[in-house]
Amino acid sequence: MIHEVAILNIRFGKSIAFENAFAQAQPIISSIPGYVSHQLQRCLETPDKYLLLVEWRNLEDHTIGFRQSPRYKEWKQLLHHFYEPFPTVEHYEPVFGSFSRK
């Protein structure tokens, strides 16, 4: 498994519209083969900043399977006009894990 990680800085005052658009975009990304899960988290200190975490089976599922798919064009149309500046997307692989305490 790999994680796609992006810090999304949203144009001032557009956070609600972005969240609504993201709600529409979720089925797009989740329909891609190799997709495992995703989270969108809002920053507490900077309300127009979000963290996007997407778990993929492997790197190519994101970089080729999603990014080169027709569905990616729909994703871009829904979301990319909200970013200021455009985010850097990075990929991470596990090195160590943790166990939850119960």
VMD Tcl script that builds the backbone (N, CA, C; Angstrom):
set m [mol new atoms 306]
animate dup $m
set s [atomselect $m all]
$s set {name element resname resid chain x y z} {
  {N N MET 1 A 0.839 -1.189 0.000}
  {CA C MET 1 A 0.000 0.000 0.000}
  {C C MET 1 A 0.879 1.245 0.000}
  {N N ILE 2 A 0.411 2.248 -0.682}
  {CA C ILE 2 A 1.073 3.550 -0.644}
  {C C ILE 2 A 0.023 4.610 -0.312}
  {N N HIS 3 A 0.521 5.735 0.201}
  {CA C HIS 3 A -0.354 6.869 0.490}
  {C C HIS 3 A 0.012 8.031 -0.417}
  {N N GLU 4 A -0.986 8.568 -1.056}
  {CA C GLU 4 A -0.874 9.835 -1.772}
  {C C GLU 4 A -1.195 10.912 -0.746}
  {N N VAL 5 A -0.330 11.919 -0.660}
  {CA C VAL 5 A -0.501 12.979 0.329}
  {C C VAL 5 A -0.446 14.325 -0.379}
  {N N ALA 6 A -1.441 15.163 -0.141}
  {CA C ALA 6 A -1.455 16.504 -0.735}
  {C C ALA 6 A -2.000 17.501 0.285}
  {N N ILE 7 A -1.313 18.626 0.404}
  {CA C ILE 7 A -1.818 19.761 1.174}
  {C C ILE 7 A -2.557 20.645 0.185}
  {N N LEU 8 A -3.832 20.869 0.440}
  {CA C LEU 8 A -4.670 21.642 -0.480}
  {C C LEU 8 A -4.975 23.001 0.140}
  {N N ASN 9 A -4.394 24.037 -0.424}
  {CA C ASN 9 A -4.709 25.406 -0.016}
  {C C ASN 9 A -5.806 25.904 -0.944}
  {N N ILE 10 A -6.935 26.245 -0.355}
  {CA C ILE 10 A -8.126 26.627 -1.116}
  {C C ILE 10 A -8.231 28.149 -1.170}
  {N N ARG 11 A -8.678 28.649 -2.301}
  {CA C ARG 11 A -8.867 30.096 -2.453}
  {C C ARG 11 A -9.732 30.627 -1.308}
  {N N PHE 12 A -9.362 31.791 -0.799}
  {CA C PHE 12 A -10.046 32.390 0.345}
  {C C PHE 12 A -11.555 32.440 0.116}
  {N N GLY 13 A -12.284 31.967 1.103}
  {CA C GLY 13 A -13.741 32.033 1.061}
  {C C GLY 13 A -14.407 30.957 0.224}
  {N N LYS 14 A -13.659 30.029 -0.307}
  {CA C LYS 14 A -14.216 29.000 -1.189}
  {C C LYS 14 A -14.286 27.616 -0.544}
  {N N SER 15 A -14.035 27.542 0.760}
  {CA C SER 15 A -13.974 26.240 1.424}
  {C C SER 15 A -15.284 25.464 1.364}
  {N N ILE 16 A -16.397 26.123 1.593}
  {CA C ILE 16 A -17.690 25.421 1.558}
  {C C ILE 16 A -17.962 24.899 0.153}
  {N N ALA 17 A -17.718 25.716 -0.849}
  {CA C ALA 17 A -17.907 25.274 -2.237}
  {C C ALA 17 A -16.962 24.116 -2.565}
  {N N PHE 18 A -15.723 24.193 -2.062}
  {CA C PHE 18 A -14.761 23.110 -2.286}
  {C C PHE 18 A -15.270 21.818 -1.646}
  {N N GLU 19 A -15.726 21.892 -0.402}
  {CA C GLU 19 A -16.221 20.691 0.270}
  {C C GLU 19 A -17.409 20.092 -0.473}
  {N N ASN 20 A -18.290 20.929 -0.987}
  {CA C ASN 20 A -19.435 20.433 -1.767}
  {C C ASN 20 A -18.967 19.756 -3.053}
  {N N ALA 21 A -17.993 20.356 -3.717}
  {CA C ALA 21 A -17.447 19.763 -4.940}
  {C C ALA 21 A -16.717 18.457 -4.624}
  {N N PHE 22 A -15.997 18.443 -3.497}
  {CA C PHE 22 A -15.294 17.220 -3.119}
  {C C PHE 22 A -16.284 16.084 -2.854}
  {N N ALA 23 A -17.412 16.406 -2.252}
  {CA C ALA 23 A -18.443 15.394 -2.018}
  {C C ALA 23 A -18.893 14.769 -3.339}
  {N N GLN 24 A -18.980 15.578 -4.387}
  {CA C GLN 24 A -19.332 15.069 -5.711}
  {C C GLN 24 A -18.196 14.268 -6.333}
  {N N ALA 25 A -16.948 14.624 -6.009}
  {CA C ALA 25 A -15.771 13.995 -6.612}
  {C C ALA 25 A -15.412 12.655 -5.963}
  {N N GLN 26 A -15.847 12.430 -4.736}
  {CA C GLN 26 A -15.476 11.190 -4.038}
  {C C GLN 26 A -15.799 9.916 -4.818}
  {N N PRO 27 A -16.975 9.799 -5.431}
  {CA C PRO 27 A -17.261 8.569 -6.182}
  {C C PRO 27 A -16.327 8.367 -7.385}
  {N N ILE 28 A -15.777 9.456 -7.893}
  {CA C ILE 28 A -14.857 9.332 -9.028}
  {C C ILE 28 A -13.606 8.592 -8.591}
  {N N ILE 29 A -12.949 9.078 -7.561}
  {CA C ILE 29 A -11.694 8.468 -7.145}
  {C C ILE 29 A -11.921 7.058 -6.600}
  {N N SER 30 A -13.006 6.856 -5.884}
  {CA C SER 30 A -13.246 5.540 -5.298}
  {C C SER 30 A -13.612 4.483 -6.333}
  {N N SER 31 A -13.908 4.891 -7.558}
  {CA C SER 31 A -14.248 3.939 -8.624}
  {C C SER 31 A -13.021 3.402 -9.359}
  {N N ILE 32 A -11.846 3.933 -9.056}
  {CA C ILE 32 A -10.629 3.566 -9.787}
  {C C ILE 32 A -10.053 2.261 -9.249}
  {N N PRO 33 A -9.731 1.310 -10.124}
  {CA C PRO 33 A -9.084 0.078 -9.657}
  {C C PRO 33 A -7.797 0.400 -8.894}
  {N N GLY 34 A -7.614 -0.247 -7.765}
  {CA C GLY 34 A -6.441 -0.016 -6.931}
  {C C GLY 34 A -6.667 0.987 -5.821}
  {N N TYR 35 A -7.778 1.711 -5.882}
  {CA C TYR 35 A -8.136 2.632 -4.796}
  {C C TYR 35 A -8.487 1.812 -3.562}
  {N N VAL 36 A -8.021 2.267 -2.387}
  {CA C VAL 36 A -8.330 1.585 -1.133}
  {C C VAL 36 A -9.207 2.463 -0.240}
  {N N SER 37 A -8.774 3.706 0.020}
  {CA C SER 37 A -9.540 4.591 0.892}
  {C C SER 37 A -9.028 6.025 0.738}
  {N N HIS 38 A -9.763 6.960 1.317}
  {CA C HIS 38 A -9.287 8.346 1.332}
  {C C HIS 38 A -9.856 9.073 2.550}
  {N N GLN 39 A -9.176 10.161 2.877}
  {CA C GLN 39 A -9.618 11.080 3.932}
  {C C GLN 39 A -9.349 12.501 3.464}
  {N N LEU 40 A -10.265 13.381 3.744}
  {CA C LEU 40 A -10.045 14.811 3.562}
  {C C LEU 40 A -10.186 15.432 4.945}
  {N N GLN 41 A -9.142 16.107 5.402}
  {CA C GLN 41 A -9.148 16.704 6.729}
  {C C GLN 41 A -8.924 18.206 6.617}
  {N N ARG 42 A -9.687 18.988 7.394}
  {CA C ARG 42 A -9.556 20.446 7.414}
  {C C ARG 42 A -8.593 20.844 8.519}
  {N N CYS 43 A -7.731 21.790 8.225}
  {CA C CYS 43 A -6.778 22.306 9.198}
  {C C CYS 43 A -7.512 23.165 10.231}
  {N N LEU 44 A -7.213 22.950 11.490}
  {CA C LEU 44 A -7.844 23.736 12.551}
  {C C LEU 44 A -7.284 25.155 12.616}
  {N N GLU 45 A -5.996 25.313 12.353}
  {CA C GLU 45 A -5.367 26.634 12.438}
  {C C GLU 45 A -5.603 27.489 11.193}
  {N N THR 46 A -5.756 26.858 10.035}
  {CA C THR 46 A -5.937 27.570 8.772}
  {C C THR 46 A -7.144 26.961 8.060}
  {N N PRO 47 A -8.333 27.545 8.230}
  {CA C PRO 47 A -9.562 26.917 7.743}
  {C C PRO 47 A -9.635 26.667 6.231}
  {N N ASP 48 A -8.882 27.397 5.437}
  {CA C ASP 48 A -8.905 27.176 3.991}
  {C C ASP 48 A -7.817 26.203 3.543}
  {N N LYS 49 A -7.309 25.397 4.465}
  {CA C LYS 49 A -6.249 24.423 4.167}
  {C C LYS 49 A -6.757 23.034 4.530}
  {N N TYR 50 A -6.471 22.074 3.638}
  {CA C TYR 50 A -6.927 20.699 3.823}
  {C C TYR 50 A -5.767 19.737 3.588}
  {N N LEU 51 A -5.906 18.570 4.188}
  {CA C LEU 51 A -4.981 17.465 3.963}
  {C C LEU 51 A -5.769 16.364 3.270}
  {N N LEU 52 A -5.275 15.948 2.106}
  {CA C LEU 52 A -5.892 14.836 1.387}
  {C C LEU 52 A -4.960 13.638 1.491}
  {N N LEU 53 A -5.487 12.545 2.009}
  {CA C LEU 53 A -4.767 11.282 2.109}
  {C C LEU 53 A -5.541 10.239 1.315}
  {N N VAL 54 A -4.874 9.636 0.347}
  {CA C VAL 54 A -5.515 8.577 -0.433}
  {C C VAL 54 A -4.628 7.343 -0.353}
  {N N GLU 55 A -5.225 6.230 -0.027}
  {CA C GLU 55 A -4.482 4.977 0.017}
  {C C GLU 55 A -4.739 4.215 -1.282}
  {N N TRP 56 A -3.643 3.828 -1.926}
  {CA C TRP 56 A -3.679 3.072 -3.175}
  {C C TRP 56 A -2.977 1.744 -2.966}
  {N N ARG 57 A -3.352 0.770 -3.747}
  {CA C ARG 57 A -2.695 -0.536 -3.690}
  {C C ARG 57 A -1.229 -0.419 -4.084}
  {N N ASN 58 A -0.947 0.370 -5.150}
  {CA C ASN 58 A 0.439 0.627 -5.568}
  {C C ASN 58 A 0.509 1.976 -6.274}
  {N N LEU 59 A 1.702 2.453 -6.509}
  {CA C LEU 59 A 1.918 3.778 -7.093}
  {C C LEU 59 A 1.250 3.921 -8.455}
  {N N GLU 60 A 1.358 2.905 -9.275}
  {CA C GLU 60 A 0.817 2.971 -10.636}
  {C C GLU 60 A -0.705 3.083 -10.655}
  {N N ASP 61 A -1.361 2.569 -9.627}
  {CA C ASP 61 A -2.817 2.721 -9.569}
  {C C ASP 61 A -3.203 4.197 -9.520}
  {N N HIS 62 A -2.362 5.011 -8.887}
  {CA C HIS 62 A -2.619 6.443 -8.854}
  {C C HIS 62 A -2.076 7.143 -10.099}
  {N N THR 63 A -0.769 6.955 -10.358}
  {CA C THR 63 A -0.112 7.738 -11.404}
  {C C THR 63 A -0.566 7.370 -12.811}
  {N N ILE 64 A -0.933 6.138 -13.026}
  {CA C ILE 64 A -1.384 5.707 -14.358}
  {C C ILE 64 A -2.888 5.436 -14.346}
  {N N GLY 65 A -3.318 4.551 -13.436}
  {CA C GLY 65 A -4.729 4.149 -13.409}
  {C C GLY 65 A -5.692 5.297 -13.207}
  {N N PHE 66 A -5.353 6.227 -12.328}
  {CA C PHE 66 A -6.225 7.380 -12.088}
  {C C PHE 66 A -5.843 8.566 -12.949}
  {N N ARG 67 A -4.610 8.990 -12.866}
  {CA C ARG 67 A -4.192 10.215 -13.547}
  {C C ARG 67 A -4.326 10.155 -15.069}
  {N N GLN 68 A -4.285 8.963 -15.642}
  {CA C GLN 68 A -4.401 8.845 -17.092}
  {C C GLN 68 A -5.777 8.349 -17.530}
  {N N SER 69 A -6.714 8.349 -16.600}
  {CA C SER 69 A -8.063 7.874 -16.911}
  {C C SER 69 A -8.967 9.025 -17.337}
  {N N PRO 70 A -10.027 8.732 -18.071}
  {CA C PRO 70 A -11.024 9.761 -18.393}
  {C C PRO 70 A -11.688 10.337 -17.138}
  {N N ARG 71 A -11.789 9.553 -16.079}
  {CA C ARG 71 A -12.415 10.021 -14.836}
  {C C ARG 71 A -11.607 11.131 -14.178}
  {N N TYR 72 A -10.276 11.141 -14.408}
  {CA C TYR 72 A -9.435 12.195 -13.839}
  {C C TYR 72 A -9.833 13.561 -14.394}
  {N N LYS 73 A -10.260 13.606 -15.634}
  {CA C LYS 73 A -10.709 14.876 -16.219}
  {C C LYS 73 A -11.921 15.420 -15.469}
  {N N GLU 74 A -12.813 14.531 -15.058}
  {CA C GLU 74 A -13.974 14.948 -14.258}
  {C C GLU 74 A -13.517 15.495 -12.906}
  {N N TRP 75 A -12.573 14.799 -12.268}
  {CA C TRP 75 A -11.995 15.214 -10.985}
  {C C TRP 75 A -11.404 16.612 -11.102}
  {N N LYS 76 A -10.591 16.800 -12.131}
  {CA C LYS 76 A -9.956 18.105 -12.350}
  {C C LYS 76 A -10.992 19.200 -12.521}
  {N N GLN 77 A -11.999 18.929 -13.312}
  {CA C GLN 77 A -13.029 19.937 -13.576}
  {C C GLN 77 A -13.762 20.339 -12.295}
  {N N LEU 78 A -14.006 19.387 -11.430}
  {CA C LEU 78 A -14.700 19.670 -10.172}
  {C C LEU 78 A -13.832 20.412 -9.161}
  {N N LEU 79 A -12.520 20.106 -9.104}
  {CA C LEU 79 A -11.713 20.540 -7.958}
  {C C LEU 79 A -10.561 21.488 -8.243}
  {N N HIS 80 A -9.916 21.386 -9.376}
  {CA C HIS 80 A -8.645 22.083 -9.555}
  {C C HIS 80 A -8.741 23.606 -9.530}
  {N N HIS 81 A -9.877 24.179 -9.841}
  {CA C HIS 81 A -9.995 25.643 -9.824}
  {C C HIS 81 A -10.055 26.222 -8.404}
  {N N PHE 82 A -10.152 25.363 -7.389}
  {CA C PHE 82 A -10.173 25.837 -6.003}
  {C C PHE 82 A -8.782 26.061 -5.419}
  {N N TYR 83 A -7.742 25.465 -6.007}
  {CA C TYR 83 A -6.413 25.459 -5.392}
  {C C TYR 83 A -5.641 26.747 -5.653}
  {N N GLU 84 A -4.986 27.228 -4.595}
  {CA C GLU 84 A -4.153 28.439 -4.693}
  {C C GLU 84 A -3.041 28.352 -3.654}
  {N N PRO 85 A -1.842 27.961 -4.008}
  {CA C PRO 85 A -1.360 27.508 -5.327}
  {C C PRO 85 A -1.733 26.043 -5.563}
  {N N PHE 86 A -1.373 25.569 -6.739}
  {CA C PHE 86 A -1.647 24.176 -7.059}
  {C C PHE 86 A -0.801 23.285 -6.151}
  {N N PRO 87 A -1.394 22.225 -5.583}
  {CA C PRO 87 A -0.679 21.414 -4.588}
  {C C PRO 87 A 0.398 20.518 -5.188}
  {N N THR 88 A 1.387 20.250 -4.364}
  {CA C THR 88 A 2.364 19.212 -4.657}
  {C C THR 88 A 1.808 17.919 -4.094}
  {N N VAL 89 A 1.839 16.877 -4.895}
  {CA C VAL 89 A 1.353 15.569 -4.460}
  {C C VAL 89 A 2.560 14.666 -4.287}
  {N N GLU 90 A 2.629 14.015 -3.131}
  {CA C GLU 90 A 3.735 13.104 -2.852}
  {C C GLU 90 A 3.172 11.744 -2.466}
  {N N HIS 91 A 4.021 10.744 -2.590}
  {CA C HIS 91 A 3.621 9.369 -2.291}
  {C C HIS 91 A 4.527 8.812 -1.197}
  {N N TYR 92 A 3.918 8.083 -0.261}
  {CA C TYR 92 A 4.644 7.528 0.872}
  {C C TYR 92 A 4.350 6.040 0.987}
  {N N GLU 93 A 5.379 5.304 1.422}
  {CA C GLU 93 A 5.214 3.886 1.690}
  {C C GLU 93 A 5.518 3.626 3.155}
  {N N PRO 94 A 4.902 2.610 3.736}
  {CA C PRO 94 A 5.106 2.342 5.154}
  {C C PRO 94 A 6.538 1.912 5.467}
  {N N VAL 95 A 7.020 2.376 6.586}
  {CA C VAL 95 A 8.302 1.937 7.123}
  {C C VAL 95 A 8.040 1.241 8.460}
  {N N PHE 96 A 7.323 1.906 9.339}
  {CA C PHE 96 A 6.903 1.344 10.619}
  {C C PHE 96 A 5.420 1.587 10.774}
  {N N GLY 97 A 4.767 0.765 11.552}
  {CA C GLY 97 A 3.354 0.932 11.843}
  {C C GLY 97 A 3.140 1.057 13.321}
  {N N SER 98 A 1.937 1.316 13.712}
  {CA C SER 98 A 1.591 1.396 15.120}
  {C C SER 98 A 0.355 0.552 15.366}
  {N N PHE 99 A 0.158 0.220 16.598}
  {CA C PHE 99 A -1.005 -0.554 17.002}
  {C C PHE 99 A -1.851 0.324 17.909}
  {N N SER 100 A -3.146 0.296 17.715}
  {CA C SER 100 A -4.006 1.111 18.568}
  {C C SER 100 A -4.122 0.471 19.938}
  {N N ARG 101 A -4.251 1.328 20.921}
  {CA C ARG 101 A -4.443 0.867 22.299}
  {C C ARG 101 A -5.926 0.812 22.588}
  {N N LYS 102 A -6.335 -0.240 23.232}
  {CA C LYS 102 A -7.762 -0.356 23.567}
  {C C LYS 102 A -7.967 -0.391 25.040}
}
mol reanalyze $m
mol bondsrecalc $m
mol representation Tube
mol addrep $m
